[in-house]
């Protein structure tokens, strides 16, 4: 009979012991924090690289649109809005670094006799790219 009482009391105690101890929770949190500290820097590097890639693509697309405009009309566009108006661009892209569509630096043609005022375009960002160059020089 003592044997049966011992088993019953053992089962009752183990049934009451539900959940995790504070130490177990702290160990799990420490493991999660360690894993996050390894992943977070890579995540932010990927975000920066994607912004740079988007900027390069946007510059190539806008410069191509300027060239096509000049090829078709033998005059440079007056602004980016004119490229949108004549459907050379669907919309003025947002500079991914400055996160604004109004910060583009528009360069006029060096030939004073050339008509139009948009020969080239650069980013208005003042930061330095991952390769050490400035975004405004791309």
C-alpha positions as CSV (number, residue, x, y, z in Angstrom):
1,X,0.0,0.0,0.0
2,X,2.8,2.4,0.7
3,X,4.1,1.8,-2.8
4,X,0.8,2.9,-4.3
5,X,0.7,6.0,-2.2
6,X,4.2,7.0,-3.3
7,X,3.4,6.6,-7.0
8,X,0.2,8.7,-6.6
9,X,2.0,11.5,-4.7
10,X,4.8,11.5,-7.3
11,X,2.2,11.8,-10.2
12,X,0.4,14.6,-8.4
13,X,3.6,16.6,-7.8
14,X,4.7,16.2,-11.5
15,X,1.3,17.2,-12.7
16,X,1.5,20.4,-10.7
17,X,4.9,21.3,-12.1
18,X,4.0,23.0,-15.4
19,X,5.8,25.8,-17.3
20,X,9.4,26.9,-17.4
21,X,11.8,28.1,-14.8
22,X,13.3,31.6,-15.0
23,X,16.7,30.1,-15.8
24,X,15.3,28.1,-18.8
25,X,13.7,31.3,-20.2
26,X,16.9,33.3,-19.7
27,X,18.9,30.6,-21.5
28,X,16.5,30.6,-24.5
29,X,16.5,34.4,-24.6
30,X,20.3,34.4,-24.6
31,X,20.4,32.0,-27.5
32,X,17.9,34.1,-29.5
33,X,19.9,37.3,-28.8
34,X,23.1,35.6,-30.0
35,X,21.5,34.4,-33.2
36,X,20.0,37.9,-33.8
37,X,23.4,39.5,-33.3
38,X,24.8,37.3,-36.0
39,X,22.0,37.9,-38.5
40,X,21.2,41.6,-38.1
41,X,24.4,43.0,-39.6
42,X,24.0,40.9,-42.7
43,X,20.4,42.1,-43.0
44,X,21.4,45.7,-43.0
45,X,24.2,45.1,-45.4
46,X,21.8,43.5,-47.8
47,X,19.4,46.5,-47.5
48,X,22.3,48.9,-48.3
49,X,23.3,46.8,-51.3
50,X,19.8,46.7,-52.7
51,X,19.5,50.5,-52.4
52,X,22.8,50.9,-54.3
53,X,21.6,48.5,-57.0
54,X,18.3,50.3,-57.3
55,X,20.1,53.6,-57.6
56,X,22.4,52.3,-60.4
57,X,19.4,50.9,-62.3
58,X,17.4,54.1,-62.0
59,X,20.3,56.2,-63.2
60,X,20.8,53.9,-66.2
61,X,17.1,54.0,-67.0
62,X,16.9,57.8,-66.8
63,X,20.1,58.4,-68.8
64,X,18.7,56.0,-71.4
65,X,15.5,58.0,-71.5
66,X,17.4,61.3,-71.9
67,X,19.4,59.8,-74.8
68,X,16.3,58.5,-76.5
69,X,14.5,61.8,-76.1
70,X,17.5,63.6,-77.7
71,X,17.7,61.0,-80.5
72,X,14.0,61.4,-81.3
73,X,13.7,65.2,-81.0
74,X,17.2,66.5,-81.5
75,X,16.8,68.5,-78.3
76,X,17.4,67.7,-74.7
77,X,14.5,67.6,-72.3
78,X,13.9,70.6,-70.0
79,X,13.2,68.4,-67.0
80,X,12.4,64.9,-65.8
81,X,8.7,65.8,-65.9
82,X,9.0,66.3,-69.6
83,X,10.4,62.8,-69.9
84,X,7.3,61.6,-68.1
85,X,5.0,63.8,-70.1
86,X,6.2,62.4,-73.4
87,X,6.2,58.8,-72.0
88,X,9.9,58.2,-72.0
89,X,9.5,57.4,-68.3
90,X,6.4,56.1,-66.5
91,X,7.2,58.2,-63.4
92,X,10.2,60.0,-61.9
93,X,11.8,57.3,-59.7
94,X,12.5,57.9,-56.1
95,X,16.2,58.2,-55.2
96,X,16.6,55.1,-53.0
97,X,19.3,56.7,-50.9
98,X,17.5,60.1,-50.2
99,X,14.1,58.5,-50.4
100,X,12.8,61.4,-52.5
101,X,12.0,62.0,-56.1
102,X,13.0,65.7,-55.9
103,X,16.6,65.4,-54.9
104,X,18.0,64.4,-58.4
105,X,20.8,66.7,-59.6
106,X,20.1,67.7,-63.2
107,X,23.1,68.6,-65.3
108,X,22.6,70.9,-68.3
109,X,24.5,70.2,-71.6
110,X,28.0,71.6,-71.8
111,X,27.4,72.9,-75.3
112,X,25.7,76.3,-74.9
113,X,24.1,76.0,-78.3
114,X,22.3,72.8,-77.4
115,X,18.6,73.2,-76.7
116,X,17.2,71.8,-73.5
117,X,18.5,71.8,-69.9
118,X,18.8,68.1,-68.9
119,X,21.9,66.4,-70.3
120,X,22.7,64.1,-67.4
121,X,21.5,63.2,-64.0
122,X,23.0,62.3,-60.6
123,X,21.8,61.3,-57.2
124,X,21.4,64.1,-54.7
125,X,22.7,61.9,-51.9
126,X,25.7,63.1,-49.9
127,X,26.6,59.8,-48.4
128,X,29.5,57.5,-49.4
129,X,28.8,54.2,-51.2
130,X,30.0,50.8,-50.0
131,X,32.8,50.9,-52.7
132,X,34.1,54.2,-51.2
133,X,32.8,56.5,-54.0
134,X,30.1,59.1,-53.5
135,X,26.6,58.5,-54.7
136,X,26.6,61.9,-56.4
137,X,29.5,60.8,-58.6
138,X,27.7,57.8,-60.1
